[in-house]
Amino acid sequence: MLKQLQWVGARAAVSVLFGVYPLGADSQDAHPRITTVAVVDHQTDQYNDPDDRIALLHADSSGGFSEAMFNDSGSGAWNALAWPNPVSATDGISRAGSPPSLAAVADQDWGAGSIFYFAADSTTSSTPNVRVPFFAGEDSWWWYGWTVPTSTGNMAPMTAISYDGPDGMPRGSVFGVSNDSRSLRELWLYQDNWSYYDHGPCPSGATLIIGPGSSLATAQVVGPADVHVVASGSDGNIWLRSTLNNHGWNWQNLGNPGWSRARVPILVAHPSGGTTRIHVFVPAWVGGSVHLFERYADRGGSGYTWASWKDWGSSPTGEPFNLTGGVTWHPRGIMNIDMFGVTDHDSNDCHGGKLAMFYWDGGAWHWSYPEIVPSGFSCEAAQTMSVAAIDSSTMMRAGVYLEDVSGGIWEYASTNGFAWGWHLMQ
């Protein structure tokens, strides 16, 4: 059962300052462990009422799942989704205390309400496949999902989006990587059917790192939405896999402005000067510290024109950090962009794991001091998994979801872009 409400803080609460971690071996440059996902649905409900929702799914180390849904036209509170949530749907997904990697997508074209699809770890066998263990219908229930053959090997889902296809019909895509991290792979949803596509390796053949915020579907500018997936390569470059107007996929090398190695990249987008601007943000090592780098592009008639990389420096405390995702929303009618991640854990995987935040307030970019999750445990070690926002005429709400060292799920949320509060959900 999920519960709400604990401690409330402000955006720029000051935390204890720590020194920069030594460069050395860096396991935290790898794919994040995704155990909690949030997805927003914009569909009207079965009564034809506008009804934006956030659905949240969490997987624990034993293979169990818990879930909730926030409904902006209902009670304005988190409610647990109900029966059947079958244990059998997760059989073969979790292995030996290792939680599955999760991703989620909302099918915006479901006539009788809303369906949310959650993909979990695939398995390597003589007949590889990817499990889609659950879908949620309307406001209150789960049901069994699908097993999708992948034919060319396994896939660990990491990031997912909803977007319009070439025919104007809604689609959903779940992206992940192969077990050797060299091939980008995709499950895509169309008219309630899942298909599989292997995008293959990037041109250099590098291993790839992606995370929950590494895919994006832009607002409609010319025809159907553009779709982008960004990855950090072991060759030191940032690689972008894109389709313009959903016609044909291409790889693009976004380069390396001088870092030694990059971490998990994310994408955010917003309208700008009558077109769409997309941003790539990526933390990367410069000497003995992690800096945040940005490169943006504006959409023209034949594609995107990219500006140069910009270095936004290290976090206010100097601690290395990773990013998970970001949202663009409009509290008070002002465009806000909020991006979140966590600082590195220490060598004992205990301290560190504070919430990091970089944001646009309508006029400039700012850092926020890392926030400690108010769990009361001496071991911090929280990790960020998912970011979501309701940005509608009936509600403004943005939230980021973290798991603490005990498995507790926390939300850090705001309804006005100024005051942010912690809520213990489980």
C-alpha positions as CSV (number, residue, x, y, z in Angstrom):
1,M,0.0,0.0,0.0
2,L,1.4,3.4,-0.9
3,K,1.2,6.3,1.5
4,Q,1.7,10.0,1.0
5,L,3.2,12.8,3.0
6,Q,6.2,13.4,5.0
7,W,8.6,16.3,5.1
8,V,8.5,19.5,3.0
9,G,11.5,21.5,1.9
10,A,12.5,24.3,-0.6
11,R,14.3,24.0,-3.8
12,A,17.7,25.3,-2.7
13,A,18.0,23.7,0.7
14,V,21.7,23.7,1.7
15,S,23.4,20.4,2.3
16,V,26.7,19.4,3.8
17,L,29.6,20.0,1.5
18,F,31.9,17.1,0.5
19,G,35.1,17.0,-1.5
20,V,35.5,15.8,-5.0
21,Y,35.8,12.0,-5.4
22,P,39.0,10.7,-7.0
23,L,38.8,9.7,-10.6
24,G,39.9,6.0,-10.4
25,A,37.7,3.1,-11.4
26,D,34.2,4.4,-11.9
27,S,31.4,1.8,-11.9
28,Q,28.8,4.6,-11.6
29,D,29.5,5.5,-15.3
30,A,27.4,2.4,-16.3
31,H,23.7,2.0,-16.9
32,P,21.6,3.1,-14.0
33,R,19.6,0.4,-12.1
34,I,16.0,1.3,-12.9
35,T,13.6,-0.1,-10.3
36,T,10.9,2.6,-10.3
37,V,9.2,4.1,-13.4
38,A,6.6,6.9,-13.8
39,V,4.6,7.5,-16.9
40,V,2.1,10.2,-17.7
41,D,-1.1,9.6,-19.7
42,H,-3.1,12.4,-21.3
43,Q,-6.1,10.5,-22.5
44,T,-9.6,11.3,-21.5
45,D,-11.2,8.6,-19.3
46,Q,-14.1,6.3,-20.0
47,Y,-16.5,9.1,-19.2
48,N,-14.8,11.4,-21.7
49,D,-13.5,13.7,-19.0
50,P,-10.0,15.2,-19.3
51,D,-7.9,13.1,-16.9
52,D,-4.1,13.4,-16.8
53,R,-2.6,10.7,-14.7
54,I,0.8,9.6,-13.5
55,A,1.2,5.8,-13.0
56,L,4.1,4.5,-10.9
57,L,5.5,1.0,-10.8
58,H,8.2,-0.3,-8.4
59,A,10.0,-3.6,-8.4
60,D,11.8,-4.8,-5.3
61,S,14.8,-7.2,-5.1
62,S,12.5,-10.2,-4.3
63,G,10.7,-9.8,-7.6
64,G,7.5,-8.3,-6.1
65,F,5.8,-5.2,-7.5
66,S,3.9,-2.3,-6.0
67,E,2.1,0.4,-7.9
68,A,0.0,3.6,-7.6
69,M,-1.7,6.2,-9.8
70,F,-2.1,9.9,-9.3
71,N,-5.3,11.3,-10.9
72,D,-5.6,15.1,-11.5
73,S,-9.4,15.2,-11.8
74,G,-10.0,12.7,-9.0
75,S,-9.0,12.9,-5.4
76,G,-5.6,14.6,-6.1
77,A,-3.9,11.8,-4.2
78,W,-2.0,8.6,-4.9
79,N,-4.1,5.5,-5.1
80,A,-3.0,1.9,-5.3
81,L,-3.9,0.0,-8.5
82,A,-5.9,-3.1,-7.7
83,W,-6.4,-6.7,-8.8
84,P,-5.1,-8.9,-10.2
85,N,-1.4,-7.7,-10.2
86,P,-0.5,-11.4,-10.8
87,V,2.7,-12.8,-9.4
88,S,2.9,-15.2,-12.3
89,A,3.4,-12.3,-14.7
90,T,6.8,-11.7,-13.2
91,D,8.0,-15.3,-13.4
92,G,11.5,-15.5,-14.9
93,I,12.1,-11.7,-14.8
94,S,13.9,-11.1,-11.5
95,R,17.0,-13.3,-11.0
96,A,19.0,-13.9,-7.8
97,G,18.2,-10.7,-6.0
98,S,18.7,-8.5,-9.0
99,P,15.6,-6.3,-9.7
100,P,14.5,-6.0,-13.3
101,S,15.2,-3.0,-15.4
102,L,12.0,-1.2,-16.1
103,A,10.5,1.1,-18.7
104,A,7.0,2.3,-19.2
105,V,4.8,3.9,-21.9
106,A,1.2,5.1,-22.1
107,D,-0.9,4.1,-25.1
108,Q,-2.8,7.4,-25.7
109,D,-5.2,5.7,-28.2
110,W,-7.2,3.4,-25.9
111,G,-10.9,4.2,-26.3
112,A,-12.2,2.9,-22.9
113,G,-9.7,4.7,-20.7
114,S,-5.9,4.4,-20.4
115,I,-3.4,1.6,-20.7
116,F,0.1,1.7,-19.3
117,Y,2.6,-0.9,-20.5
118,F,5.7,-1.9,-18.5
119,A,8.6,-3.8,-20.0
120,A,11.0,-5.8,-17.8
121,D,14.3,-7.7,-18.2
122,S,14.5,-10.1,-21.1
123,T,16.2,-13.4,-20.8
124,T,18.9,-15.0,-23.0
125,S,17.9,-18.5,-24.3
126,S,17.5,-20.4,-27.5
127,T,14.4,-18.3,-28.1
128,P,15.1,-14.8,-26.7
129,N,12.2,-12.6,-25.8
130,V,11.2,-9.5,-23.8
131,R,8.5,-9.6,-21.2
132,V,5.8,-7.0,-20.9
133,P,4.4,-8.2,-17.6
134,F,1.6,-5.8,-16.9
135,F,-0.7,-3.3,-18.4
136,A,-3.1,-1.1,-16.5
137,G,-6.6,-0.2,-17.8
138,E,-8.6,2.9,-16.9
139,D,-7.9,4.1,-13.3
140,S,-7.8,1.0,-11.1
141,W,-6.6,-2.3,-12.4
142,W,-3.7,-4.3,-13.8
143,W,-3.8,-7.2,-16.2
144,Y,-1.5,-9.7,-17.8
145,G,0.9,-8.5,-20.6
146,W,2.8,-10.1,-23.4
147,T,6.0,-12.0,-24.3
148,V,7.6,-10.5,-27.4
149,P,10.1,-12.6,-29.4
150,T,13.3,-10.6,-30.2
151,S,15.0,-13.1,-32.5
152,T,18.4,-11.5,-32.5
153,G,19.2,-11.6,-28.7
154,N,18.1,-10.1,-25.5
155,M,17.2,-6.5,-24.5
156,A,17.3,-4.7,-21.1
157,P,14.6,-1.9,-21.4
158,M,15.8,1.5,-20.2
159,T,13.7,4.3,-21.6
160,A,10.3,4.7,-23.2
161,I,8.2,7.4,-25.0
162,S,4.8,7.9,-26.6
163,Y,4.6,9.7,-30.0
164,D,2.6,9.9,-33.3
165,G,3.5,7.6,-36.2
166,P,3.6,8.5,-39.9
167,D,-0.2,7.8,-40.2
168,G,-1.0,10.1,-37.3
169,M,-1.8,7.2,-35.0
170,P,-0.3,7.1,-31.5
171,R,2.6,4.8,-30.9
172,G,4.8,3.8,-28.0
173,S,8.5,2.8,-28.0
174,V,10.6,1.1,-25.4
175,F,14.4,1.3,-26.0
176,G,17.1,-0.8,-24.5
177,V,20.5,-2.3,-25.3
178,S,21.8,-5.8,-26.0
179,N,23.6,-7.8,-23.4
180,D,27.0,-6.6,-24.7
181,S,25.7,-3.0,-24.7
182,R,26.6,-2.6,-28.4
183,S,23.2,-2.7,-30.1
184,L,20.3,-0.4,-29.6
185,R,17.0,-2.3,-29.5
186,E,13.4,-1.2,-29.5
187,L,9.9,-2.6,-28.8
188,W,7.3,-0.5,-30.4
189,L,3.5,-0.5,-29.7
190,Y,0.9,0.2,-32.4
191,Q,-2.8,-0.6,-32.2
192,D,-2.2,-2.7,-29.1
193,N,0.4,-4.9,-30.7
194,W,4.1,-5.0,-29.8
195,S,6.9,-5.4,-32.5
196,Y,10.7,-5.7,-32.1
197,Y,13.4,-3.8,-34.0
198,D,17.2,-4.1,-33.7
199,H,18.8,-0.8,-34.5
200,G,22.3,-2.3,-34.4
201,P,25.5,-0.7,-33.2
202,C,26.5,2.9,-33.7
203,P,29.0,3.5,-36.7
204,S,32.1,3.3,-34.4
205,G,30.9,0.0,-32.9
206,A,31.3,1.5,-29.3
207,T,29.5,0.1,-26.3
208,L,26.6,2.4,-25.4
209,I,25.2,3.8,-22.1
210,I,21.6,5.0,-21.9
211,G,19.1,5.8,-19.1
212,P,15.5,6.6,-18.4
213,G,15.7,10.1,-19.9
214,S,17.6,9.1,-23.0
215,S,14.7,9.0,-25.5
216,L,12.4,11.8,-26.6
217,A,9.6,12.5,-29.0
218,T,9.3,16.2,-30.0
219,A,6.1,18.2,-30.3
220,Q,4.6,18.1,-33.8
221,V,6.4,20.7,-36.0
222,V,6.4,19.2,-39.5
223,G,4.1,16.2,-39.8
224,P,4.4,13.5,-37.1
225,A,6.8,13.9,-34.2
226,D,10.6,13.4,-34.5
227,V,12.0,10.6,-32.3
228,H,15.5,10.7,-30.7
229,V,17.6,8.3,-28.6
230,V,20.9,9.5,-27.2
231,A,23.7,7.4,-25.8
232,S,27.2,7.8,-24.5
233,G,29.8,5.7,-26.4
234,S,32.9,4.0,-25.1
235,D,34.7,5.8,-27.9
236,G,34.2,9.0,-25.9
237,N,31.5,10.4,-28.2
238,I,27.8,11.1,-27.8
239,W,25.7,9.2,-30.4
240,L,22.2,10.3,-31.4
241,R,19.8,7.9,-33.1
242,S,17.0,9.9,-34.8
243,T,14.1,9.6,-37.2
244,L,12.7,12.9,-38.7
245,N,8.9,12.8,-39.2
246,N,9.2,9.1,-38.3
247,H,10.6,8.3,-41.7
248,G,14.0,6.5,-41.6
249,W,16.5,6.2,-38.7
250,N,20.0,7.6,-38.8
251,W,23.0,7.8,-36.4
252,Q,24.7,11.1,-35.7
253,N,28.0,11.7,-33.8
254,L,27.6,14.7,-31.5
255,G,31.2,14.6,-30.6
256,N,33.3,15.2,-27.5
257,P,34.3,18.7,-26.4
258,G,37.3,17.4,-24.4
259,W,36.0,15.2,-21.5
260,S,37.8,12.0,-20.7
261,R,34.6,9.9,-20.5
262,A,30.8,10.7,-20.4
263,R,28.1,9.3,-18.2
264,V,24.3,8.8,-18.9
265,P,22.9,11.4,-21.3
266,I,19.3,12.8,-21.3
267,L,17.1,14.7,-23.7
268,V,14.7,17.5,-23.1
269,A,12.7,19.7,-25.6
270,H,10.6,22.8,-25.8
271,P,9.1,25.3,-28.3
272,S,11.6,28.1,-29.3
273,G,11.1,30.8,-31.8
274,G,8.4,29.1,-33.7
275,T,10.2,25.7,-33.9
276,T,11.3,23.0,-31.5
277,R,14.6,23.0,-29.6
278,I,16.1,19.8,-28.3
279,H,18.8,19.7,-25.6
280,V,21.3,16.9,-24.9
281,F,22.7,17.1,-21.3
282,V,25.4,14.7,-20.1
283,P,27.7,14.6,-17.0
284,A,31.3,13.9,-18.0
285,W,34.7,13.7,-16.4
286,V,37.0,16.7,-16.7
287,G,40.2,16.0,-14.8
288,G,39.1,14.8,-11.3
289,S,35.5,16.1,-11.3
290,V,32.3,15.6,-13.2
291,H,30.9,18.6,-15.2
292,L,27.5,19.0,-16.8
293,F,27.7,19.5,-20.6
294,E,24.9,20.7,-22.9
295,R,24.4,20.8,-26.7
296,Y,21.2,22.0,-28.3
297,A,19.7,22.1,-31.7
298,D,16.8,23.9,-33.4
299,R,14.5,22.2,-35.9
300,G,14.6,23.5,-39.5
301,G,12.8,22.4,-42.6
302,S,15.3,19.6,-43.3
303,G,16.5,18.7,-39.8
304,Y,18.3,20.1,-36.8
305,T,21.1,22.8,-36.6
306,W,23.4,22.1,-33.6
307,A,25.1,24.7,-31.5
308,S,28.5,24.0,-29.8
309,W,28.9,22.1,-26.5
310,K,28.6,24.3,-23.4
311,D,30.2,23.4,-20.0
312,W,28.0,24.2,-17.0
313,G,30.7,23.1,-14.6
314,S,30.4,20.8,-11.6
315,S,27.6,20.6,-9.1
316,P,27.6,23.2,-6.2
317,T,29.2,20.7,-3.8
318,G,31.7,19.4,-6.4
319,E,30.4,15.8,-6.0
320,P,30.3,13.6,-9.1
321,F,26.7,12.9,-10.2
322,N,24.6,11.2,-12.8
323,L,21.3,12.4,-14.4
324,T,18.2,10.4,-14.9
325,G,15.7,12.5,-16.7
326,G,14.0,15.9,-17.1
327,V,10.6,17.5,-17.7
328,T,9.4,20.7,-19.4
329,W,6.3,22.2,-17.8
330,H,4.6,25.6,-17.3
331,P,3.9,26.5,-13.7
332,R,2.5,30.1,-13.4
333,G,2.5,30.1,-17.2
334,I,6.3,30.2,-17.3
335,M,8.3,27.5,-19.1
336,N,10.3,25.5,-16.5
337,I,12.8,22.7,-17.3
338,D,13.8,20.5,-14.4
339,M,16.4,17.8,-14.6
340,F,17.3,15.4,-11.8
341,G,19.9,12.9,-10.9
342,V,21.9,11.7,-7.9
343,T,25.4,12.2,-6.5
344,D,27.8,9.2,-6.4
345,H,27.6,6.7,-3.7
346,D,30.8,6.0,-1.7
347,S,32.9,2.9,-1.9
348,N,30.6,1.1,0.6
349,D,27.6,2.0,-1.5
350,C,26.1,3.8,1.5
351,H,26.7,7.6,1.6
352,G,26.2,9.9,-1.3
353,G,23.1,9.4,-3.4
354,K,21.7,12.8,-2.8
355,L,19.2,14.4,-5.2
356,A,20.9,16.6,-7.8
357,M,19.0,19.2,-9.8
358,F,19.7,21.6,-12.7
359,Y,16.9,23.8,-13.9
360,W,15.6,26.6,-16.1
361,D,13.3,29.0,-14.4
362,G,12.1,30.9,-17.4
363,G,15.1,33.2,-17.6
364,A,18.3,31.3,-16.8
365,W,19.8,28.0,-15.9
366,H,20.6,27.3,-12.2
367,W,22.1,24.6,-10.0
368,S,20.3,23.5,-6.9
369,Y,22.3,22.2,-3.9
370,P,22.0,18.4,-3.6
371,E,19.2,17.3,-1.3
372,I,19.4,14.5,1.2
373,V,16.3,12.2,1.2
374,P,14.8,12.7,4.7
375,S,14.6,9.0,5.4
376,G,16.2,9.1,8.9
377,F,18.7,6.3,7.9
378,S,22.4,6.9,8.5
379,C,23.1,5.4,5.1
380,E,21.8,7.7,2.4
381,A,22.4,5.9,-0.9
382,A,19.2,7.0,-2.7
383,Q,19.0,6.6,-6.4
384,T,16.9,8.5,-8.9
385,M,14.8,6.4,-11.3
386,S,12.1,8.4,-13.0
387,V,10.8,12.0,-13.6
388,A,7.2,12.9,-14.7
389,A,5.0,16.0,-14.9
390,I,1.3,16.7,-15.3
391,D,1.1,20.0,-17.3
392,S,-2.5,20.5,-18.0
393,S,-5.3,23.1,-17.6
394,T,-6.5,21.3,-14.4
395,M,-3.2,20.6,-12.7
396,M,0.5,21.6,-12.6
397,R,2.7,19.0,-10.9
398,A,6.2,17.7,-11.5
399,G,7.9,15.0,-9.5
400,V,11.0,12.8,-9.3
401,Y,11.0,9.4,-7.8
402,L,13.8,7.8,-5.7
403,E,14.4,4.7,-3.8
404,D,16.3,4.9,-0.4
405,V,18.6,2.3,1.0
406,S,15.8,0.5,2.8
407,G,13.7,0.2,-0.4
408,G,11.4,3.1,0.5
409,I,10.0,5.1,-2.4
410,W,10.1,8.9,-2.2
411,E,8.7,11.6,-4.4
412,Y,10.2,15.1,-4.6
413,A,7.4,17.2,-6.1
414,S,6.2,20.7,-6.8
415,T,3.0,22.3,-8.1
416,N,4.3,25.8,-8.7
417,G,8.0,25.4,-9.6
418,F,9.2,27.2,-6.4
419,A,8.4,25.0,-3.4
420,W,9.4,21.3,-3.6
421,G,8.4,18.8,-1.0
422,W,9.4,15.2,0.0
423,H,6.6,12.6,0.2
424,L,7.2,9.1,1.5
425,M,5.1,6.8,-0.7
426,Q,6.0,3.4,0.6
